[in-house]
Amino acid sequence: MGEYYKYTPYTKPDKEKHGLELCELLNTPGKCCDLIAIEEIGLFLPAICRDMIDGDYTAELAKFLLPAFIIISAWSPSLEQFKEWHRSFANEYFISSVLANACTARSKRTIKIGNGGIVSKKGTISGICLKDIKREKCMKTCDAEGCLYILEYDFSYIDKIKNTDIEVTRYKI
């Protein structure tokens, strides 16, 4: 359907000087992702780590395109800032989302490595059902084998109390 280019480069505080150290060079345009539209589901908007955290760029695209999903790829030691964006997009635009974070970006002692959110309703009020992606006893073998987490989103609305859900499954590669 189209292409999305990473907008904001990754920076971190410079320990020796005042200001920020540029850790990622982006040409104009930056790194490219494809926008995917799937019949009967909708548009999938990719968002790359810093573009999501900084907010403005991804928020403008979401407001304009109104995707069904936002798929965030990241290499981030922090998950909390992404949860706030999951909530915001679900509440304002009825968009479900997932954070596909690099496992190695988190400390090996940390259980939570990513998260996903699905739009949920209670009566006439919309909100979000958030699920954490957690390591499953793999920390000792993490360097020796890879894995892939699949998030299955259930939009059935059969259960009036818990009307949407996400099931997380880990597969060894």
Residue pairs with C-beta under 8 A, 6 or more apart in sequence:
1 34
1 35
1 36
1 37
1 43
2 34
2 35
3 32
3 33
3 34
3 35
4 32
4 33
4 34
4 35
4 45
4 46
4 47
4 61
5 29
5 30
5 31
5 32
5 33
6 26
6 30
6 31
6 32
6 33
6 48
6 50
6 51
7 30
7 51
7 57
8 50
8 51
8 54
8 57
9 22
9 23
9 24
9 25
9 26
9 30
9 50
10 23
10 24
10 49
10 50
11 20
11 21
11 22
11 23
11 24
11 50
12 20
12 21
12 23
13 19
13 20
13 21
14 20
14 21
15 21
31 48
33 46
33 48
34 46
35 43
35 44
35 45
35 46
35 65
36 43
36 44
37 43
37 44
38 44
41 68
42 67
42 68
42 69
43 65
43 66
43 67
43 68
43 69
44 67
44 68
44 69
44 70
44 71
45 58
45 61
45 62
45 65
45 67
45 69
45 70
45 71
46 70
46 71
46 72
46 73
47 58
47 61
47 70
47 71
47 72
47 73
48 72
48 73
48 74
49 72
49 73
49 74
49 75
49 76
51 57
51 58
52 58
52 70
52 72
52 74
52 82
52 85
53 76
53 81
53 82
53 85
55 85
58 70
58 85
59 88
62 70
62 89
62 93
62 95
63 93
66 93
66 95
67 95
68 95
68 96
69 95
69 96
69 97
69 98
70 89
70 95
70 96
70 97
70 98
71 97
71 98
71 100
72 82
72 85
72 97
72 98
72 99
72 100
73 100
74 82
74 99
74 100
74 101
74 102
74 105
75 101
75 102
75 105
76 82
76 101
76 102
76 105
77 105
77 106
77 107
79 99
79 101
79 112
79 113
79 114
79 115
79 132
82 99
82 101
82 115
83 115
83 117
83 130
85 97
86 97
86 99
86 115
86 116
86 117
86 128
86 130
87 117
87 127
87 128
87 130
89 95
89 97
89 117
90 96
90 97
90 117
90 118
90 119
90 120
90 126
90 127
90 128
91 126
91 127
91 128
94 119
94 126
95 119
96 116
96 117
96 118
96 119
96 153
97 116
97 117
98 114
98 115
98 116
98 117
98 151
99 114
99 115
99 116
99 133
100 114
101 113
101 114
101 133
103 113
103 135
103 142
103 147
104 142
106 112
106 113
108 139
108 142
109 139
110 135
111 134
111 135
112 132
112 133
112 134
113 133
113 134
113 135
114 132
114 133
114 149
115 130
115 131
115 132
115 133
116 130
116 131
116 133
116 151
116 153
116 166
116 168
117 128
117 129
117 130
117 131
117 166
118 128
118 129
118 131
118 153
118 154
118 155
118 164
118 165
118 166
119 126
119 127
119 128
119 164
120 126
120 127
120 128
120 129
120 163
120 164
121 127
121 157
121 163
121 164
129 162
129 164
129 165
129 166
131 151
131 165
131 166
131 168
133 149
133 151
133 168
134 168
135 142
136 170
138 145
138 147
138 170
145 172
145 173
146 172
146 173
147 170
147 171
147 172
147 173
148 170
148 171
148 173
149 168
149 169
149 170
149 171
150 168
150 169
150 171
151 166
151 167
151 168
152 166
152 167
152 168
152 169
153 164
153 165
153 166
154 164
154 165
154 166
154 167
155 164
156 163
156 164
157 163
157 164
